[in-house]
Each structure stands twice: as structure tokens, then as C-alpha cells.
């Protein structure tokens, strides 16, 4: 179940070229090289043959293991028959949104070509994942775990575990991604998924591969990410308690849970101890707020096991919103623990900073030209013919308009546009996600972590600020919004760039529930933003232009 970082180094010529591109990156930080080939291949996650997306022949793809501030040189060969991009969910790409790997920032890798991502795990720790961002490829695979370890000498608020495992969970369809995409392009919604996967496998299919081997009395770490398409899930371990220790790069108060809701796009780290009688135990993942409930299982195997799993898998919550809401409120920052640096996470007193702007975002669903669309503040996003970041950098007119989305709900009908909201660098803002629909929403912001200061039912008003947590709210990059409810976040806009703010409900993202937050400064200093990468792909109206000289 644990997958170590993999990939043979590129050729010496590519290595030298890639290293030369790092002139603007701290020279003392180590380099880690990956060379990945992206192909189609047969997979059988639910017992039915499908065409999956493999990375170096693996589904899911290899883990990336690195340390704070490491430079990652990831050469991606696109052996598919269509353009491809990888994005890095939770990695902040400090001062470098050019490599974020979504179509608003990065030109797709053409079929038969390669592109070398040059990333830095700058001032980050924690558990994240990567995924394919274009063309509904995420429904075919192409995802894998990312773990950023603390630098030597930076204290971690728990002892080293005896084992550290990546657990990628989420709903899955038996249909190929091309069929699902065609359904969405035809203006239709997706049905309920066919099952749930744990590391690419469903219940009853090669369970032995999904075993975690435990030594009695030892403590283990699980890094759990929901890489699914549309459902929140609940994660639990038969007869074992889990201690939450990290959420998307933030060390948390070490609260103990018997089960944990993991919403779309979210990542959690838990510790558990092998303190039960020697036998096998179920790992269980089940969908939340669906009819019927989808469930899948894996196995924990004690080294002194006297027998296989017994009895039915333990049940979990199904449709209880209040239960999940109370659990979400209990997830808080460990203020005394170090983060990526030795200073305590609580040394930044976000609750004492004056807000410079408040933005309210309301999601909605409806028909446009008799086709299903999803919107934010009535705008359903459509991609432009040129990545927005390149258009901004080269000052290409007509690709997008600034503030083409309102900072408050308009109450009007849904319309199509390439929506961009401009904000000022080094300001401190509030964003409220207002969900007037009957389903759970999940929102992600690239380039940032934000403080989840409030969650509650009903309509948000300025009086709702009276219940905000202004001391130890968890800092993360993905947050849920419950049905007929709101969630409020605070963000320090300290990362210049063009950043995707999107629904992690992937059909909704694909059909318009996203936009780009343009964090802008007139400064041209490298201290504020890196120049365009020398090896940047140029497409659309940016084709034929020049990056910096090699």
C-alpha cells in the first residue's frame, strides 16, 4: 500500500538543462528528479476492464516523497493521444503560478511530447496529491500521493511512526472517462458512481494487495486523500481509534476519532496504534449522503494474526450533517507545534489582522442552451483559447476581462464567461462560500492555504462573524460547505499569480463551477514573482512568443 517516489532520472542533457532553469531557486536546496511516462493501459478496479491512465505503468501513480524546500524536477512524457496536464493539489507554487498545471496557467503537453515541471516545496510540509487536470482525465486515474517531510532539526509533534502509508480513496465509475466526458458535453449530469476505491482497488478485488502489515504495539501513520469525483466519504478502521495529526500541511490538535469524514479534494494524516488482539481488521470507506451507500474495504494484517477479518465491516455515518459539521469544527491548529519552520504555527495571529475585502461566492446549477451548467455568482466558467496567466504576462488583449465575475451573488441567471476576479497583493481578505443547494460542496484554492474560520447552516450575514474562530482555526487549501450552509475563510494574499478557485466536485468544475483569482502587483521584482519559466510551453495566442533566453 505504501508507494515510494519513483522514476528514473532523465538523460544527462535534460538534467543539465533542468538544473540551468533553476537559477532563480535557492541553490542550497536539494534536487529530486522524476521521469514519468503517461500512458493508457487496462485496469480492473471494479472487476471490469477499463482504459486507465498510468504513470510509469502504475495505477495509482508513484508517490512523490520530498522535504521542505526541495526542488522537484518532474519530466512528464505524454504518450496519450490527447493533450495532458498534471496539477499539484495543495502545493503552493510560491511566486510561480506558471507551473500550476491547470489550463488557466499552463499550456497542455501535446501528444507525443514532454514537459519538465520545475517545482519547489517552498515552506511547506504535509500530505497532498497530484492529479490530471484536463478533459475529465481524473476519472481515468493519473493521480498519486505527495508527502513533504519536515527538514532535519525541525521538531514534529509526535514520534516517528513505525510505518507511513499513502491511502488514496474516492468514488469510481466503471465507464471510461471518455464516455463520462461525452455525457457531460452532451448537457447531462453524472449518475451515482459505481463503487469506491482504496488505492485503485475496490472490495473483493485483490484485497491482499491492500493489506497493511502491522507489528503489535507499534504506531502507524496513514495519509488519506479523497481523490474521487463527486462524493464525500467516511474513513474508519475496525476496532481502532485514529488520532488526527495533520491536515494539508498544518499540524492539528491531536484529537481522537473513531471515523473521519474526508470531503472531495481533502487530505488528512492520522496515527493509530496496533493495540488490538492479533488478527486481521477491516479498513472501511463509505460514501456520505448517497442512496444507496457505497462501501469498500481493505485489510489491516497483524504480523501475529490468528485469523482473517471477521464479522461485518463496521458501519459509519450516512446522512447526518450535524455530526460532520461538529467534527469539522473540532479540527483545529496545534498552535505550539512547528510548521515548515521552527517557529510555532500560532505565531501568525490571523485573527488580529484587519480585513481589506470581503467576497461572497454562491454556487448554483442550471441550464444554459438546454445543457447542464454550474456557476459561481451566476458565471459558468469557459476556458479561453490561451492560458490566462500567459495572456496576462504577454499582455494579450481579449483573452479575459478583469473582474468578469462579481464579488457578491447577483441573483441572476447563469451565463458563460471566462471569469477572473482581480485582488491586490499583500491584502488580507475574507471569502464566504454560500451554498444554497441540497448537496455538500467542496472548494479548493490553488497557491494558498487559508484559515477556515466559520461553518454554519443558513444564510451568512455580517453578524455571522461573531461566531468565527479567530485563534486556532485550521489552515488548509480545501474546505467543505454543507447543504443550505456557509463556510468562511481568511486568506493572506502573499502569493502573486493567477490561481484557480474551483469546485472539487469534478463534473461541476468541468461544467463551470470555477474561476481564477488574479493576485496582482505592479512590481516586477523577483522577490514578488518569478519570470516565466524558460521552458514554458506556449500555445493559443501566446504561440510564437518568446520566454527568457536560455
C-alpha positions in Angstrom: 0.0 0.0 0.0 2.9 2.4 0.7 4.4 3.6 -2.6 7.8 5.3 -2.6 8.7 8.0 -5.0 9.8 6.5 -8.3 11.0 7.4 -11.7 14.4 7.0 -13.4 16.5 10.2 -13.9 16.2 11.9 -17.3 19.2 11.9 -19.7 22.2 13.9 -18.7 21.4 16.6 -21.2 17.9 17.0 -19.7 19.3 17.1 -16.2 21.8 19.9 -17.1 19.1 21.8 -18.9 16.6 21.4 -16.0 19.2 22.5 -13.4 20.1 25.5 -15.5 16.5 26.6 -15.3 16.8 26.8 -11.5 18.9 30.0 -11.4 16.2 31.7 -9.5 15.7 28.9 -7.0 17.7 28.7 -3.8 20.9 26.8 -4.8 21.3 25.1 -1.4 18.0 23.2 -1.6 18.3 19.6 -2.8 17.0 18.5 -6.2 14.9 15.4 -6.7 14.4 14.1 -10.3 11.5 12.2 -11.7 11.0 11.0 -15.3 7.4 9.8 -15.9 5.8 8.3 -18.9 2.0 8.8 -19.0 0.2 6.0 -21.0 -3.2 4.4 -21.3 -3.5 0.8 -20.0 -6.0 -1.7 -19.0 -7.1 -1.5 -15.3 -9.7 -3.5 -13.4 -10.5 -1.5 -10.3 -14.1 -2.8 -10.0 -13.6 -6.1 -11.8 -14.4 -4.6 -15.2 -11.7 -3.8 -17.8 -11.3 -0.1 -18.3 -8.8 2.1 -20.1 -7.0 3.9 -17.3 -4.2 6.5 -17.2 -1.0 5.0 -15.9 2.2 6.8 -14.8 5.2 4.6 -15.4 2.8 1.7 -15.8 1.2 2.2 -12.4 -2.3 3.0 -11.2 -2.4 5.0 -9.0 0.8 6.7 -9.9 4.0 6.7 -7.9 4.3 8.8 -4.7 6.4 11.9 -4.5 8.5 11.9 -1.3 10.4 15.1 -0.6 11.5 17.5 2.2 10.6 21.2 2.8 12.2 23.5 0.1 13.3 20.6 -2.1 13.4 21.3 -5.8 11.3 18.8 -7.8 12.3 18.3 -11.5 9.5 16.2 -13.0 9.8 15.4 -16.6 6.4 14.2 -17.9 6.2 12.3 -21.3 2.7 12.5 -22.7 2.1 9.2 -24.5 -1.6 9.7 -24.7 -3.4 10.6 -27.9 -4.7 13.9 -26.5 -3.2 16.9 -24.5 -2.4 16.3 -20.9 -1.5 18.2 -17.7 -0.7 17.3 -14.1 -1.6 19.6 -11.3 -0.4 19.5 -7.7 -3.3 19.7 -5.2 -2.1 21.7 -2.2 1.4 22.6 -3.4 1.5 26.4 -3.4 4.0 27.0 -6.3 5.2 30.1 -4.5 5.6 33.1 -6.9 5.3 30.6 -9.8 1.7 30.0 -11.0 3.1 29.3 -14.5 3.7 25.7 -13.4 0.4 25.1 -11.5 -0.7 22.7 -14.2 -4.3 23.9 -14.8 -5.4 25.3 -18.2 -5.6 28.8 -16.9 -1.9 28.8 -16.1 -0.1 26.2 -18.1 -0.3 25.1 -21.8 -1.2 21.4 -22.2 1.5 18.9 -23.1 0.8 17.8 -26.7 0.5 14.1 -27.5 3.9 12.6 -28.0 5.7 15.5 -26.3 7.2 16.1 -22.9 7.4 18.9 -20.4 9.6 19.3 -17.4 7.8 20.8 -14.3 10.2 22.7 -12.1 8.6 22.9 -8.7 9.7 23.8 -5.2 8.1 22.6 -1.9 8.8 26.0 -0.6 8.0 26.5 3.1 5.6 23.5 3.1 5.1 20.2 5.0 2.3 17.7 4.9 0.2 15.4 2.8 -1.1 16.3 -0.7 -1.7 14.6 -4.1 -1.3 15.2 -7.8 -3.9 14.6 -10.5 -4.6 15.2 -14.2 -6.5 18.5 -14.6 -7.8 18.4 -18.2 -10.5 16.6 -20.2 -12.0 14.7 -17.3 -8.8 12.6 -17.2 -9.2 12.4 -13.4 -11.9 9.8 -14.0 -9.3 7.5 -15.6 -6.5 7.7 -12.9 -3.2 9.6 -13.3 -3.2 10.6 -9.6 -0.7 9.8 -6.8 0.3 11.0 -3.3 2.7 13.8 -2.3 4.3 13.9 1.1 6.5 16.8 2.2 8.6 15.9 5.2 10.0 18.3 7.8 13.6 19.3 7.5 16.0 17.7 9.9 16.1 19.6 13.2 12.5 21.0 12.8 10.5 19.4 15.7 7.5 17.3 14.7 4.8 17.0 17.5 4.8 13.2 17.5 7.3 10.4 17.4 8.3 8.8 14.1 5.8 6.2 13.2 6.8 2.6 12.5 5.2 2.9 9.1 3.9 5.7 6.8 1.3 4.8 4.2 -0.5 6.7 1.4 -4.2 6.0 1.2 -6.0 7.3 -1.9 -9.7 6.9 -1.6 -12.7 8.0 -3.7 -15.7 7.1 -5.8 -15.2 5.5 -9.2 -17.2 4.7 -12.4 -17.0 1.6 -14.5 -17.4 3.7 -17.6 -14.3 5.1 -19.3 -13.6 8.7 -18.8 -14.3 9.5 -22.5 -17.9 8.2 -22.0 -18.3 10.3 -18.9 -16.9 13.3 -20.6 -19.3 12.8 -23.6 -22.2 12.7 -21.2 -21.2 16.0 -19.6 -20.5 17.6 -23.0 -24.0 16.5 -24.1 -25.5 18.5 -21.3 -26.3 15.8 -18.8 -25.5 15.1 -15.2 -23.5 12.1 -14.0 -25.3 9.3 -12.1 -24.2 7.9 -8.8 -20.7 6.3 -9.0 -20.4 2.5 -9.3 -18.1 2.0 -6.3 -15.3 3.3 -4.1 -11.6 2.6 -4.4 -8.8 2.3 -1.9 -5.5 2.8 -3.7 -7.1 1.9 -7.0 -9.0 -1.2 -5.9 -12.5 -2.0 -4.8 -13.8 -4.6 -2.3 -13.3 -8.2 -3.3 -10.6 -7.4 -5.9 -7.1 -8.3 -4.8 -7.6 -7.5 -1.2 -4.3 -9.0 -0.3 -2.6 -6.2 -2.2 -4.4 -3.7 0.1 -3.1 -5.1 3.3 -1.1 -3.1 5.8 1.2 -5.3 7.8 1.3 -4.3 11.5 3.7 -5.1 14.3 1.8 -5.4 17.6 2.1 -2.3 19.8 3.6 -0.1 17.1 2.1 3.2 15.9 1.5 3.9 12.2 0.7 6.9 10.0 -1.9 7.0 7.3 -2.0 9.9 4.8 -5.6 9.8 3.5 -6.7 11.8 0.4 -10.1 11.8 -1.3 -9.2 11.8 -5.0 -12.8 11.0 -6.1 -15.1 12.8 -8.4 -18.3 13.7 -6.6 -18.8 12.1 -3.1 -17.7 12.9 0.4 -16.6 9.7 2.1 -16.1 8.4 5.7 -12.9 6.5 6.7 -12.7 4.1 9.6 -10.7 1.2 10.9 -12.4 -1.7 12.7 -11.8 -1.7 16.5 -9.1 1.0 16.2 -9.1 4.7 17.1 -7.4 7.3 14.9 -5.5 10.4 16.1 -5.6 13.3 13.7 -2.2 15.0 13.4 -2.0 16.9 10.2 -4.4 18.5 7.6 -3.0 19.7 4.3 0.2 21.0 5.7 -1.0 22.0 9.2 -0.2 20.1 12.4 -3.5 19.8 14.2 -4.6 19.3 17.8 -4.3 15.6 18.3 -8.0 14.7 18.6 -9.1 11.1 18.5 -11.8 9.9 16.2 -13.5 6.5 15.5 -14.2 7.6 12.0 -13.3 10.6 9.8 -15.2 12.4 7.0 -13.0 13.2 4.1 -14.6 15.5 1.6 -13.6 15.8 -2.0 -10.0 17.0 -2.5 -9.1 16.9 1.1 -6.1 15.2 2.7 -5.6 14.1 6.4 -2.9 12.4 8.3 -3.9 10.1 11.2 -1.9 7.9 13.6 -3.2 4.6 15.0 -1.7 2.0 17.3 -1.8 -1.7 16.7 -3.1 -2.4 20.2 -5.8 -5.0 19.4 -5.7 -8.8 19.6 -3.6 -10.3 16.8 -5.9 -10.9 13.7 -7.0 -9.0 10.6 -9.2 -5.9 10.7 -11.2 -4.0 8.1 -10.3 -0.6 6.7 -13.7 0.8 5.6 -14.6 3.6 3.3 -18.2 4.5 2.6 -20.0 7.3 0.8 -21.8 10.1 2.6 -25.2 11.5 1.7 -25.9 9.0 -1.1 -28.6 6.5 -1.9 -27.6 3.7 -1.9 -24.5 3.9 0.4 -21.3 2.8 -1.5 -18.8 0.9 0.7 -15.4 -0.7 0.1 -12.9 -2.4 2.4 -9.2 -3.1 2.8 -7.4 -5.1 5.4 -5.1 -4.4 8.3 -3.0 -7.5 9.0 -1.2 -8.0 12.3 2.1 -9.9 12.0 0.9 -12.3 14.7 -2.6 -12.6 13.1 -4.5 -15.7 14.2 -7.2 -15.3 11.5 -8.8 -13.3 8.8 -11.3 -10.4 9.2 -14.5 -11.5 11.0 -18.0 -10.1 11.2 -19.5 -7.4 9.0 -17.4 -4.2 8.4 -18.2 -1.5 11.0 -20.9 0.9 9.9 -20.4 4.6 9.7 -22.4 7.8 9.4 -24.7 8.1 6.4 -26.8 11.3 6.2 -26.0 13.1 9.5 -25.0 16.6 8.6 -24.7 17.9 12.2 -22.3 15.0 13.1 -20.0 16.0 10.2 -20.3 19.7 11.0 -19.3 19.2 14.6 -16.4 17.1 13.6 -15.2 19.8 11.2 -15.4 22.4 13.9 -13.2 20.1 16.2 -10.3 20.1 13.7 -8.0 22.9 14.9 -4.5 24.0 14.6 -1.8 23.0 17.1 -0.6 26.5 18.0 2.6 25.3 19.7 3.8 22.9 17.1 6.4 24.0 14.5 5.3 24.1 10.8 7.9 24.2 8.0 10.0 26.5 10.1 10.9 26.2 13.8 8.6 29.0 14.9 5.2 27.8 16.3 2.2 27.7 13.9 0.4 30.0 16.2 2.9 32.9 15.9 0.9 34.4 13.0 -2.1 35.9 14.7 -4.5 35.9 11.7 -7.5 36.9 13.9 -5.9 40.3 14.8 -5.4 41.4 11.2 -7.9 43.9 9.7 -9.8 42.7 6.6 -9.3 44.7 3.4 -12.0 43.0 1.4 -14.9 40.6 1.8 -16.0 38.3 -1.1 -19.2 36.2 -1.1 -19.4 33.3 -3.6 -22.6 31.4 -4.2 -22.7 28.2 -6.2 -25.7 27.3 -8.5 -26.8 24.8 -11.0 -29.0 25.3 -14.1 -29.4 25.0 -17.8 -27.7 27.1 -20.5 -28.8 26.5 -24.1 -30.6 23.4 -22.8 -27.4 21.9 -21.4 -26.4 21.4 -17.7 -24.0 24.0 -16.3 -22.8 25.0 -12.9 -21.8 28.5 -11.8 -20.2 30.8 -9.2 -22.1 34.1 -8.7 -24.1 33.3 -11.8 -21.0 32.9 -14.0 -20.2 29.5 -15.5 -16.6 29.4 -16.5 -15.5 28.5 -20.0 -11.8 28.1 -20.9 -10.2 30.7 -23.2 -8.1 29.9 -26.2 -5.0 30.9 -24.3 -3.9 30.2 -20.7 -4.9 33.2 -18.6 -1.5 33.6 -17.0 0.2 33.7 -20.3 -2.2 36.3 -21.6 -1.6 38.4 -18.5 2.2 38.0 -18.8 2.3 38.9 -22.5 -0.4 41.5 -22.2 -2.6 39.8 -24.9 -5.9 41.6 -25.1 -9.2 39.9 -25.5 -8.5 36.6 -23.7 -10.1 37.6 -20.4 -11.6 40.6 -18.7 -10.6 41.6 -15.2 -13.4 41.3 -12.6 -15.6 39.4 -15.1 -17.2 37.8 -12.0 -18.9 39.8 -9.3 -17.6 39.6 -5.7 -21.2 39.2 -4.5 -24.0 36.9 -5.7 -26.0 38.7 -8.4 -29.2 36.6 -8.2 -29.4 36.5 -11.9 -29.5 33.6 -14.3 -26.4 31.5 -15.3 -24.3 32.8 -18.2 -21.0 31.7 -19.7 -17.7 33.7 -19.4 -14.0 33.3 -18.7 -14.3 34.6 -15.2 -11.4 36.3 -13.4 -11.5 38.2 -10.2 -8.6 40.6 -9.5 -7.3 41.1 -6.0 -4.4 43.1 -4.6 -1.2 41.5 -3.5 -0.4 41.7 0.3 -4.0 42.3 1.3 -6.0 40.2 3.8 -9.4 39.1 2.6 -12.4 37.1 3.7 -14.2 34.7 1.3 -17.6 33.3 2.2 -18.9 30.2 0.3 -22.7 30.3 0.4 -24.3 27.0 -0.6 -28.0 27.3 -1.2 -28.2 23.8 -2.8 -29.0 20.5 -1.2 -25.6 18.8 -1.6 -22.2 19.1 0.1 -19.8 21.4 -1.8 -16.1 21.2 -1.7 -13.9 24.2 -2.7 -10.2 24.3 -3.4 -7.8 27.3 -3.9 -4.5 26.7 -5.7 -1.5 28.7 -4.5 -2.6 29.1 -0.9 -3.6 27.8 2.5 -6.4 29.6 4.2 -7.9 29.6 7.7 -11.4 28.0 7.9 -12.8 30.5 10.4 -16.5 29.6 10.4 -19.1 27.0 9.3 -22.8 27.0 9.9 -26.2 26.5 8.4 -28.4 29.1 6.8 -27.5 32.4 5.2 -24.3 34.2 6.0 -24.6 37.7 7.3 -22.1 40.1 8.8 -23.4 39.1 12.2 -22.1 35.6 11.4 -18.6 36.9 12.1 -19.4 36.9 15.8 -19.0 33.1 15.8 -15.7 33.0 13.9 -12.8 31.1 15.4 -10.1 33.8 15.3 -7.5 31.9 17.4 -6.8 28.3 16.2 -8.8 27.6 13.0 -7.2 25.0 10.8 -5.2 26.3 7.8 -5.7 24.2 4.7 -6.4 24.5 0.9 -9.7 22.6 0.6 -12.9 23.1 2.6 -16.4 21.7 2.5 -19.7 23.7 2.6 -22.7 21.7 3.9 -26.2 21.8 2.3 -28.0 25.1 2.8 -25.0 26.4 4.7 -22.0 28.7 4.5 -18.2 28.4 5.2 -16.0 31.4 5.8 -12.2 31.6 5.2 -9.5 34.2 5.7 -6.6 34.5 3.3 -3.4 36.5 3.4 -2.8 37.2 -0.3 1.0 36.8 -0.3 1.5 34.8 -3.5 1.3 36.7 -6.8 -0.2 34.9 -9.7 -3.3 33.5 -11.4 -4.9 31.0 -9.1 -7.7 28.5 -9.8 -10.5 28.6 -7.2 -12.7 25.6 -8.1 -15.2 23.0 -7.0 -13.6 19.6 -6.3 -16.9 18.1 -7.4 -15.3 17.3 -10.7 -18.4 17.4 -13.0 -19.2 20.8 -11.6 -15.7 22.0 -12.1 -15.8 20.7 -15.7 -19.1 22.4 -16.4 -18.2 25.8 -15.0 -18.0 25.9 -11.2 -14.6 27.6 -11.0 -12.9 30.9 -11.7 -9.4 32.4 -11.4 -8.3 34.7 -8.6 -5.7 37.1 -10.0 -3.4 38.3 -7.2 -1.8 41.3 -8.8 1.0 43.7 -8.2 2.6 46.3 -10.4 6.0 45.2 -9.0 8.3 43.3 -11.4 10.7 42.3 -8.6 11.8 38.6 -8.4 11.0 38.9 -4.7 7.3 39.1 -5.7 7.0 36.8 -8.7 9.4 34.7 -10.8 9.6 35.4 -14.5 8.0 32.9 -17.0 10.0 29.6 -17.0 12.5 29.4 -19.8 11.0 26.1 -20.9 7.3 27.2 -20.7 5.1 25.8 -23.4 3.4 28.5 -25.4 0.0 27.9 -27.1 -3.0 29.8 -28.3 -2.4 33.4 -28.9 0.9 33.1 -27.0 2.3 30.7 -29.6 5.4 32.1 -31.3 6.3 34.4 -28.5 9.5 34.1 -26.5 10.3 33.2 -22.9 13.5 34.3 -21.4 16.8 33.5 -23.3 18.4 30.2 -22.2 
